[in-house]
Amino acid sequence: MEILLLLDLEIPTGCATALVRCGNCGRNPVPYPLSTGPNCGDQAYKIRCTAGALWFDALKGSYMIISINPMTQRIVLRPPNLLGNSCISSDISTQGIQLDDNLPFNITSSNTILLLNCTDAMFHLQAPINCTSTSICHYYIKDNAAACMRSPICCVFKTGGSQTAYVVRIHDRGCLAYQSFVNFDTVNPPKKWPQPGLEIEWALPLEPACKAPMDCKNLFHSKCLADPANVGTTRCLCNKGFTWDPVNGLCRSTKCRPGKRCKKQKKQIVLIGASCLDDKRQHRPSMKEVADEIEYIISLVAGEVSEK
């Protein structure tokens, strides 16, 4: 009854979506298109599962994932700690965080970056970077980074634009440490500092690439056809009457408007549910796998998948 109820809500399960969603990492769901292995998700959207925790591998260095929101395509990473009792970020060897601009990830404009342990060369930079004595970074140093009090120059800026789309850079000619907060008020110092975080986002995925009709067997209502937008490329394109849903990784009926009931599609979904049940009986998943799938579906209804 639970499975039929979820299908009636038209929330796609791993079987109904057809494109293979990766299994949970510990208790952390991995939404499509993110991929933790070669046989699930979209291989352009790789993240890593290690000991029940999710990690994002940057161009150089890795950062733990704090939360994932599949509806907004955003990931919050945990910024690096300071090295020992110094005012130097632990990723100084890679000069801060640097994303691969060939991959579908970029740094969002929602981050407030605090640059710490800076040289006086930073004074030559113009707004929007703020390196004044009244900058909010001084409050952070006082409350959270006593080791940085020996280096009184610090700066604050908001990410956004091409210069910070893929990098937050630190080096010995500028600043040696940084901290980041998401959706942060830069004017008034908080009574309690929030959890640090660096937000990145992913571009919505295209339909899966294919070389033969069998490559599209897991995407219902699609065929392997030439991509009209890219000469020489073939993709699993949705059939007439269906449109690609890049959030859930499925071909969705265009006859069913959001918020409206569609008896035909409901009937199709129930039939798919029956097929799924048969498939489940043959493969006999563990109760943990079933619980993980139900937990993931509930998290999609809530609109956010986050680390527990």
URGIVEN-V516288 format. One record per residue. N is the residue number from 1. RES is the residue in one letter. NEAR is the number of other C-alpha atoms within 12 Angstrom. Layout:
n=N res=RES near=NEAR
n=N res=RES near=NEAR
This chain:
n=1 res=M near=11
n=2 res=E near=17
n=3 res=I near=29
n=4 res=L near=25
n=5 res=L near=19
n=6 res=L near=26
n=7 res=L near=31
n=8 res=D near=26
n=9 res=L near=24
n=10 res=E near=34
n=11 res=I near=33
n=12 res=P near=41
n=13 res=T near=43
n=14 res=G near=40
n=15 res=C near=34
n=16 res=A near=38
n=17 res=T near=35
n=18 res=A near=31
n=19 res=L near=38
n=20 res=V near=34
n=21 res=R near=38
n=22 res=C near=36
n=23 res=G near=33
n=24 res=N near=38
n=25 res=C near=30
n=26 res=G near=20
n=27 res=R near=24
n=28 res=N near=33
n=29 res=P near=41
n=30 res=V near=48
n=31 res=P near=49
n=32 res=Y near=45
n=33 res=P near=42
n=34 res=L near=47
n=35 res=S near=30
n=36 res=T near=34
n=37 res=G near=24
n=38 res=P near=17
n=39 res=N near=17
n=40 res=C near=28
n=41 res=G near=33
n=42 res=D near=35
n=43 res=Q near=25
n=44 res=A near=26
n=45 res=Y near=35
n=46 res=K near=29
n=47 res=I near=37
n=48 res=R near=29
n=49 res=C near=28
n=50 res=T near=20
n=51 res=A near=13
n=52 res=G near=20
n=53 res=A near=26
n=54 res=L near=37
n=55 res=W near=32
n=56 res=F near=38
n=57 res=D near=25
n=58 res=A near=33
n=59 res=L near=22
n=60 res=K near=18
n=61 res=G near=22
n=62 res=S near=26
n=63 res=Y near=35
n=64 res=M near=31
n=65 res=I near=38
n=66 res=I near=28
n=67 res=S near=34
n=68 res=I near=38
n=69 res=N near=32
n=70 res=P near=33
n=71 res=M near=26
n=72 res=T near=23
n=73 res=Q near=32
n=74 res=R near=36
n=75 res=I near=40
n=76 res=V near=38
n=77 res=L near=37
n=78 res=R near=27
n=79 res=P near=36
n=80 res=P near=32
n=81 res=N near=25
n=82 res=L near=25
n=83 res=L near=19
n=84 res=G near=14
n=85 res=N near=15
n=86 res=S near=21
n=87 res=C near=35
n=88 res=I near=32
n=89 res=S near=36
n=90 res=S near=27
n=91 res=D near=30
n=92 res=I near=28
n=93 res=S near=20
n=94 res=T near=24
n=95 res=Q near=27
n=96 res=G near=39
n=97 res=I near=40
n=98 res=Q near=32
n=99 res=L near=31
n=100 res=D near=21
n=101 res=D near=19
n=102 res=N near=15
n=103 res=L near=24
n=104 res=P near=27
n=105 res=F near=32
n=106 res=N near=37
n=107 res=I near=41
n=108 res=T near=37
n=109 res=S near=27
n=110 res=S near=29
n=111 res=N near=35
n=112 res=T near=37
n=113 res=I near=46
n=114 res=L near=44
n=115 res=L near=43
n=116 res=L near=48
n=117 res=N near=38
n=118 res=C near=32
n=119 res=T near=24
n=120 res=D near=20
n=121 res=A near=18
n=122 res=M near=28
n=123 res=F near=20
n=124 res=H near=14
n=125 res=L near=17
n=126 res=Q near=14
n=127 res=A near=14
n=128 res=P near=18
n=129 res=I near=25
n=130 res=N near=29
n=131 res=C near=33
n=132 res=T near=24
n=133 res=S near=15
n=134 res=T near=19
n=135 res=S near=27
n=136 res=I near=32
n=137 res=C near=43
n=138 res=H near=31
n=139 res=Y near=29
n=140 res=Y near=36
n=141 res=I near=30
n=142 res=K near=20
n=143 res=D near=19
n=144 res=N near=22
n=145 res=A near=32
n=146 res=A near=21
n=147 res=A near=23
n=148 res=C near=35
n=149 res=M near=23
n=150 res=R near=18
n=151 res=S near=25
n=152 res=P near=29
n=153 res=I near=33
n=154 res=C near=42
n=155 res=C near=46
n=156 res=V near=41
n=157 res=F near=38
n=158 res=K near=33
n=159 res=T near=32
n=160 res=G near=23
n=161 res=G near=17
n=162 res=S near=14
n=163 res=Q near=18
n=164 res=T near=28
n=165 res=A near=28
n=166 res=Y near=31
n=167 res=V near=30
n=168 res=V near=43
n=169 res=R near=31
n=170 res=I near=33
n=171 res=H near=27
n=172 res=D near=23
n=173 res=R near=15
n=174 res=G near=29
n=175 res=C near=36
n=176 res=L near=37
n=177 res=A near=46
n=178 res=Y near=45
n=179 res=Q near=47
n=180 res=S near=43
n=181 res=F near=34
n=182 res=V near=33
n=183 res=N near=21
n=184 res=F near=28
n=185 res=D near=21
n=186 res=T near=30
n=187 res=V near=15
n=188 res=N near=15
n=189 res=P near=20
n=190 res=P near=17
n=191 res=K near=10
n=192 res=K near=12
n=193 res=W near=24
n=194 res=P near=19
n=195 res=Q near=20
n=196 res=P near=29
n=197 res=G near=35
n=198 res=L near=44
n=199 res=E near=45
n=200 res=I near=42
n=201 res=E near=32
n=202 res=W near=37
n=203 res=A near=27
n=204 res=L near=27
n=205 res=P near=27
n=206 res=L near=33
n=207 res=E near=35
n=208 res=P near=42
n=209 res=A near=28
n=210 res=C near=25
n=211 res=K near=19
n=212 res=A near=17
n=213 res=P near=21
n=214 res=M near=17
n=215 res=D near=23
n=216 res=C near=29
n=217 res=K near=23
n=218 res=N near=28
n=219 res=L near=37
n=220 res=F near=33
n=221 res=H near=27
n=222 res=S near=33
n=223 res=K near=29
n=224 res=C near=27
n=225 res=L near=27
n=226 res=A near=22
n=227 res=D near=21
n=228 res=P near=12
n=229 res=A near=13
n=230 res=N near=12
n=231 res=V near=10
n=232 res=G near=13
n=233 res=T near=20
n=234 res=T near=24
n=235 res=R near=31
n=236 res=C near=35
n=237 res=L near=36
n=238 res=C near=31
n=239 res=N near=22
n=240 res=K near=15
n=241 res=G near=16
n=242 res=F near=22
n=243 res=T near=27
n=244 res=W near=30
n=245 res=D near=27
n=246 res=P near=29
n=247 res=V near=34
n=248 res=N near=39
n=249 res=G near=40
n=250 res=L near=39
n=251 res=C near=35
n=252 res=R near=36
n=253 res=S near=29
n=254 res=T near=20
n=255 res=K near=19
n=256 res=C near=18
n=257 res=R near=13
n=258 res=P near=12
n=259 res=G near=9
n=260 res=K near=14
n=261 res=R near=16
n=262 res=C near=20
n=263 res=K near=15
n=264 res=K near=15
n=265 res=Q near=26
n=266 res=K near=26
n=267 res=K near=17
n=268 res=Q near=21
n=269 res=I near=31
n=270 res=V near=28
n=271 res=L near=19
n=272 res=I near=27
n=273 res=G near=32
n=274 res=A near=20
n=275 res=S near=18
n=276 res=C near=26
n=277 res=L near=25
n=278 res=D near=15
n=279 res=D near=16
n=280 res=K near=19
n=281 res=R near=13
n=282 res=Q near=10
n=283 res=H near=12
n=284 res=R near=14
n=285 res=P near=17
n=286 res=S near=12
n=287 res=M near=11
n=288 res=K near=15
n=289 res=E near=22
n=290 res=V near=24
n=291 res=A near=20
n=292 res=D near=26
n=293 res=E near=33
n=294 res=I near=27
n=295 res=E near=28
n=296 res=Y near=36
n=297 res=I near=36
n=298 res=I near=25
n=299 res=S near=28
n=300 res=L near=30
n=301 res=V near=20
n=302 res=A near=15
n=303 res=G near=20
n=304 res=E near=26
n=305 res=V near=32
n=306 res=S near=30
n=307 res=E near=27
n=308 res=K near=19
